[in-house]
């Protein structure tokens, strides 16, 4: 079991980790995006069960929270605000940012939060998230399955060898209680 001392920060992926945004995906995948239409669809997205309790737990325990996503930052920000998910910082897609597993977005979140890898946990639903967290030398990597819909996706996540695999956000609370 991985351990961490002085746990202070958690970095989360956005899509399929915090919120199910799949209803917006067809429009977000278009070359020429109609952001006004996409923003209108935000109420149709779904906040995963257990996320409000997880975020409240992190806030109550003074754990800094950051989101690292390849989604457009404004979209992530508006969606999180719509669902009352409060995070300390969001690093979203920027013009020249490389996609995960490149760790640039993770490193940028840590810089904004003044955090060190040795005090940071990363959670995501894809193997690219886990590989990015490992490339950034995070102390603990956590794969989450609640946003995944196929066995192939779950198998790919498992094959990335996260320190933990969880099936509900409350399990992250249990892990943080074990390692604090």
N, C-alpha and C positions, 0 to 999 in steps of 0.2 A: 504494500500500500504506500502510495506517495505521501509525503508529508511536507508541510510548509511552516516556517516560523514567521511571525509578524505578518500574517495574512491581512492585506489592506485593500486589495483591488480585485475586481472581477471584470473581465472583458467578455461581452456577449456578442454573438452574431445576432442579426435582426430577423431576416426571413426564415421561417420554419423553426426558429428558436424562441423568439419573443411573441411574434405575431404571424398568423397565416395570411399572407398577402397574395396567395395564388390567384385570387379573382382579378387582380390587377396585372398579372404576369403577361397575358397576351398583348396588352397595350404597352407595357414596359419593354417588351422584346422588339417592338417595331423600331425600325431605323429612325423614323421621324416621329417622335413621341408627342402626344397631346397631353401635356402635364395637367392642364385644367380638368380634362376628363378623368385622368388618373386620380387626381386629388378628390374629385367628386365621388370616386369609388371607395375611398378610405373607410366610410362607415360599413361597407360590406365585408371588410377584412375581419378576421377573428383573433381576439386575444386568447392565447392558450390558457386553459385552466391552471391555476396555481401560480401564474406569473405575478398577479398583484400581491399575493402573500410573500413570494420570494423577494420582490423588490422592497416591500415594507420591512422584511427581515434584514436585508442588506443595509437599508437606510438606518434602521434602529440600532444596528451594530457598527455604524460609522464606517462601512465598507464602501469605498469609492466604486462607481459603476461607469463603464464605458461601453459603447457599441462600436464595433468595427464591421462595416458592411460594404459590399460592392453596390448596394442600392444607392440611388441618388440621395445625398444628405438631406435635402429639403423634404423629400418624400418620407424618409425614415423619421425625421423630426416631426412632421405633421401627423404621421400615423401614431407615433408614440404619444404625442400630446392628446390626440383624439381619444386614446385609450387610457389616458392618465398614467402613463408609465414614465416616471421621472428618472432620468439618468444624468450623470455629471457631464458627460461629453459624448458626442457622436462624431465618428470619422466615417464619412460616406464617400461614394465614388467621386473622384476628382479627375480632371481631364487626363492627366498623365500617370495616375496611380495604377500600379500593377495589381492584378487580381491575386487573391489568396491562391496558392500557398505562399506567395511572396509575403513576408512579414511586415511590409512597410506600414500598413494601416494599424497593425497591432502596436508597432513601435511608436507611431504617432499618438495613439490613445495613451500609452504609458507616459509619453513626454508631456502631454496635456494634463495628465493627472499627477505628474511628478511621482511616478511609481517605478519600482524596480521589478525586473522579471522574477526575482526570488520571493517577492511578496504578492505575486499575481496569479490568479486562476483564469483560464480561458475556457469558454463553453460554446459549442457549436454543433450543428447537425450534419456537417459534411466532413469528409476526410480532408478536404482542402483547409477547413478551419483548424483541424487538429495539427496538420502539418505546418500551418502558419504559426500557431502557438508554439510548437516545438522549435521552429526556426528562430523564434523570438526568445527562446530559452525560458518560457514561462515555467513556474514551479510545478503547476498541475494543469493537466488538460482533461476536459470533461466532454464526452460525446453525449448528445441528447437525441432521443428517438421519437419524441412525441409529435414532431412535424413530418416524420418520414412516412411514406405510404407503401413502399415496396420492400420486400426482403432483400433485393439487390442493394438498395440504398443503405439498409441497416448493416448488411454484410460489408459494404465498402467502408462504412464508419468504423465498424469493429476492426477491420484490417488496418486502419490507421493507428491502432494501438493507443487510444487515449488511456490515461490513468484510471478513469472511471467511465462507465456507460450508465446513464440514468434514463428512466422512462417517464418520470414526472418531476416537475420543478421542486416539489417538496424534498426530493432526494438530494438536491443540491444543498438545501438547508441542513440536512443530516450530515453531509460531507463537511460542510464548513464548521459545524459544531464539533466534528471529530478532530479537525486539524487546527482549530484555534488554540 
